[in-house]
Every structure is written in C-alpha cells, then in structure tokens.
Amino acid sequence: MFAQFSETLAGLQLPLRVVVKGGPTLDLTEDPRVTLLINDPNLLGDMQAPTLDKLGDAYVSQRMDIQGDIMDVIEVADRLSKGLLGELASPPVERTEHDRQMDAEAISYHYDLSNDFYALWLDPQMVYSCGYFRNPEDSLATAQTQKLDHLCRKLRLKPGERLLDVGCGWGGLARHAARFYDVEVHGITLSKAQLELANRRTAEAGLEDRVRLELLDYRDLPGRENFDKIVSVGMFEHVGHRNLDRYFAILHEQVKPGGLVMNHGITAKHVDGRQVGQGAGKFIGRYVFPHGELPHLSMAIASMSEQGLEVLDVEGLRLHYARTLEHWSRNLEQRLEEAAELVSDKALRIWRIYLAGCAYGFRRNWMNIHQILAVKPHADGSHHVPWTRDDIYR
Ligand SMILES: C[S@@+](CC[C@H](N)C(=O)[O-])C[C@H]1O[C@@H](n2cnc3c(N)ncnc32)[C@H](O)[C@@H]1O
C-alpha cells in the first residue's frame, strides 16, 4: 500500500514528510515543514482521496498525529487535497429543522466545554467573535474592545436605553455597553457554563443593576417592543436557514419602532450554499458546530427586509476574522499543556484543527462575516437615524 501511496504523492511539491509508524518514511521535498505520523497503516488507503474532513477525522481519532506549525499543517493538508482531488465543489450541506432541544444540545456541546479552556486563548473579556482591527498589528484584546465599541457606536446607544443582546456569550458586550454607554442590557444565552461565568464577571464589575443575563432561547423572549436596540453577535449561525425568517421576525417584534438592530455573523461564500474548502465544512458540522448553518449575505438581507427591518449598512470583516482566529489559534498552541489538563484529548485535537482551519478558511475566502445594521421604521416610514455615518467615526 505504501508503494502505491508514494507513487500517488510523488508529483506533489509539498513540504511534507509522511512517516508510517514502525515502517517507511517519505519526504516530498528536502527539509519538510510538516510531518504526518501515520499510526494506522489502513489510513494510507483513505489518503489516496484526502478531503480535509477525512484528514481531520484521522487526526481526531488518533489514526494520525501531526508535527509542525499548525498553520503549516492546514495549508499542506489543503494543498495535498487539491493536488490529488482538484477543487471540490460539494453540494450544499443538508438543512435541518431546528427546534429548541436540538439547538440547546448543540450549544451545550460547544460552549459548555470548559470556561477555563476558553479563557486560555480568548482575550481577557472572553469575546468569542470576530475582532475589529483598526491596524492589523493590534493586539487581540485591543481588537475586541474596538469591536465592542464599534457595535455600540453603530447602534447609537444613548444613556437609559434598553439593549437586548441575543447570544450574549460571556457578557463582554453587555458589560461594555452598560459601563461606557450607560444602557440597561438584557442578554440571553443557551450555555449554562457561559451564563455562570458571565454573571460572576458582571457582579465583580458591579454592573448587576444594569446587566441582566439569563438562560433563554431567542424563541422564548416574552412580550413585544421591549427594547430600544438589539444586537446579535456570532449567534445567527446557529439559527438555521429554515428558521431565519422566524428569527428576524422575533428581532423585529422585540425592538421598538424607530429602533436599530445589528446582526453580526458569518455568511456563506455562495448564494446557492455549495461548499468550498475541500470538505472542511463537514468536519465543522460533525465535530465543532453541530447543525450550524451559514446563510449567504443576500439571504440574510432578504429575510430582514421581508420581516420589516430596513437595512442601513453592511460591513464585511472577513480578514478581521482571519486575524482574530490566528490570535486564538496561536494562543492555544502556546498553551497546549494547560489545555490538555482542561479538556479531553479528542476535544483538544478538534479545537486545534478548527481554530487554525477557520483562520485559513477566512483568509482563503471560503466564508465571510458581515455586520448588518437595520432599523425598524415607524408606521409612517420615518426614523431618526443620523443622516450620515460621521458620528460613528468621530
Ligand atoms: C459564538 S457565541 C458569541 C457570543 C457573544 N455574542 C460574543 O461575541 O462573544 C454564540 C452565542 O449564541 C448563543 N445562542 C446560540 N443559539 C441560541 C439560541 N437559540 N438562543 C439564545 N442564544 C443562543 C450561544 O449560547 C452563545 O452565547
């Protein structure tokens, strides 16, 4: 099997060494940067058609180990896959009918993993979404604070207003908005572990009177027109295509007439949902974000518009997310031993591949991220949003 494998790979100029445990070694160039250690010789068969999903799966299941910089590993894996299979154009992922239980389980799987583990590689405020780099060399902490402030400015928060934060994570945005914009924030999450730490940090910051966080599904928000402004960051990826109209209808119902809604989330590259990334999306769906779905920007805008939210501004931040993920991945790589004390070997393998793989994917334009700002106009069509964007950038 190894002879056939060597022949298949022979033409690829990749900085790759393949070592079969207790067996032969193959170097594709001099001084390879990346080594794949094959623990299970049967894997050589699968490696004839190496999608990123199959390679990732081999690593997660310990059939293979890796050596070298994790970013190099991802790049070499992608080049290996494209070299042997060409550019794969996969059909869209299967869309699922999301219900509360399915979403609660999917959220718990990802976000209840371990607060201490997330704290190892996120910024000090534990913001788990794309940062905003005024300068590409900004630190992660700076970029996250800038992102929180960018959102608050776009929302034109004013003292005393009520803000709903859908998918509040560890509460970084809620605390920033309450502290610096003097608003009252109601945040919701489906993660018990997140909520516990978010509440603790809010109490420590002395913001309990202005920040209320709770475990609640967005479909269970009571009442209507309760909020002056709404923000949702990194949450709508969990909603699902079939629930998109319902989700935006709920945001429309919850915001007061004249109020602003900000939806910040990852969007698909292609309108028809066909996948790029050599099977990487399958890996993410199986191991990282079960039932996650990425709508195209045009679908999000169409759905918002149909639900009565008038789109004012869209900002693409794709390279900002690549940079954010590079920080997260580098942070994790520097603290692998501590991480191994906090999560299982399997989870650590998954998160290593996911963070480096998504950094690579955003850089290569496999997906995008957009902030979409919309207003719910008054019944007569009026609203009082400033005529220019000058106030945001003062
Ligand atoms: C990627 S995290 C983003 C957290 C935070 N907005 C941030 O930027 O740090 C996604 C958040 O969405 C929440 N979420 C996902 N589905 C939800 C649902 N159906 N109802 C309420 N929250 C949900 C998760 O619990 C999590 O807090």
The ligand as an SDF file (V2000), in Angstrom:
LIG
                    3D

 27 29  0  0  0  0  0  0  0  0999 V2000
  -20.1760   32.4710   19.1520 C   0  0  0  0  0  0  0  0  0  0  0  0
  -21.0660   32.7890   20.6340 S   0  0  0  0  0  0  0  0  0  0  0  0
  -20.9990   34.5710   20.6240 C   0  0  0  0  0  0  0  0  0  0  0  0
  -21.1090   35.1360   21.9920 C   0  0  0  0  0  0  0  0  0  0  0  0
  -21.0100   36.6520   22.0820 C   0  0  0  0  0  0  0  0  0  0  0  0
  -22.0260   37.3120   21.3140 N   0  0  0  0  0  0  0  0  0  0  0  0
  -19.6350   37.1380   21.7020 C   0  0  0  0  0  0  0  0  0  0  0  0
  -19.4980   37.8010   20.6780 O   0  0  0  0  0  0  0  0  0  0  0  0
  -18.7010   36.8600   22.4520 O   0  0  0  0  0  0  0  0  0  0  0  0
  -22.7790   32.4150   20.2340 C   0  0  0  0  0  0  0  0  0  0  0  0
  -23.7650   32.6800   21.3380 C   0  0  0  0  0  0  0  0  0  0  0  0
  -25.0960   32.4660   20.8380 O   0  0  0  0  0  0  0  0  0  0  0  0
  -25.8490   31.8080   21.8250 C   0  0  0  0  0  0  0  0  0  0  0  0
  -27.0000   31.1380   21.1960 N   0  0  0  0  0  0  0  0  0  0  0  0
  -26.9820   30.2630   20.1750 C   0  0  0  0  0  0  0  0  0  0  0  0
  -28.2320   29.8550   19.8940 N   0  0  0  0  0  0  0  0  0  0  0  0
  -29.0710   30.4930   20.7360 C   0  0  0  0  0  0  0  0  0  0  0  0
  -30.4730   30.4950   20.9380 C   0  0  0  0  0  0  0  0  0  0  0  0
  -31.2760   29.6990   20.2370 N   0  0  0  0  0  0  0  0  0  0  0  0
  -30.9910   31.3260   21.8800 N   0  0  0  0  0  0  0  0  0  0  0  0
  -30.1750   32.1140   22.6250 C   0  0  0  0  0  0  0  0  0  0  0  0
  -28.8330   32.1460   22.4990 N   0  0  0  0  0  0  0  0  0  0  0  0
  -28.2660   31.3420   21.5610 C   0  0  0  0  0  0  0  0  0  0  0  0
  -24.8460   30.8630   22.4670 C   0  0  0  0  0  0  0  0  0  0  0  0
  -25.3040   30.4040   23.7190 O   0  0  0  0  0  0  0  0  0  0  0  0
  -23.6300   31.7900   22.5580 C   0  0  0  0  0  0  0  0  0  0  0  0
  -23.7230   32.5810   23.7200 O   0  0  0  0  0  0  0  0  0  0  0  0
  1  2  1  0
  2  3  1  0
  2 10  1  0
  3  4  1  0
  4  5  1  0
  5  6  1  0
  5  7  1  0
  7  8  2  0
  7  9  1  0
 10 11  1  0
 11 12  1  0
 11 26  1  0
 12 13  1  0
 13 14  1  0
 13 24  1  0
 14 15  1  0
 14 23  1  0
 15 16  2  0
 16 17  1  0
 17 18  1  0
 17 23  2  0
 18 19  1  0
 18 20  2  0
 20 21  1  0
 21 22  2  0
 22 23  1  0
 24 25  1  0
 24 26  1  0
 26 27  1  0
M  CHG  2   2   1   9  -1
M  END
$$$$
